[in-house]
Amino acid sequence: MPTPLILGSSSRYRATALRTLGLEFQQLSPDVDESPRKGEQPDALALRLAQDKARYLAQRHPGAVVIGSDQVGSCEQRLLTKPGTQANAIRSLQQCSGQLATFYTALALARSAPDGKIEITGDISVTELKFRTLNAEQIAFYVKQDMPIDTAGAFKVEGLGISLFDSVRAEDPSALIGLPLIALTTRLKDFGIDPLTARKGP
């Protein structure tokens, strides 16, 4: 019987990314507090949240392989969050104009054994983005076109957002969308799931 696969995220962007691997999966939203701890660095925050999400659902779905992922961006020592409104998106891009931003995309896979022991992994993919120097007209136009109010940093690199940058340096080009597929494929194989074969579990 194929191993059940669960994407522990409500993100439509992560679900779309995972579908490119051709695997059947269930999408569930974990109940995890995403508040950063005092003094917690962006990479540590991303990894903790990814593992918390994977662990939460693995405990409730024994035997399933659960994918947890989280992304935290920073620019000028400021966390880049989902803006929620056009005004906040404009403000975020104004603050990032001409600056270097770093995004940490964490991936965790977890599975609960019959004895309750949780097997869990943790990986981080780093992406560095150098913003162009943007004027108010360019920022307003971009936000109106792409409506990036539900993405960290207020941009969609898969859309017009790519024009906001002078350069993008990434270990995994898929990571910026929210799910690092290179690391995911490697970890899935460790759990007996190989997207390049018919093997979908032990």
PyMOL commands that set and color helices and strands:
alter all, ss='L'
color gray80, all
select helices_A, chain A and resi 12-19+42-60+86-96+136-146+160-164+175-177+181-190
alter helices_A, ss='H'
color red, helices_A
select strands_A, chain A and resi 5-8+26-28+65-75+78-80+100-112+118-120+123-131+165-170
alter strands_A, ss='S'
color yellow, strands_A
deselect
rebuild
show_as cartoon
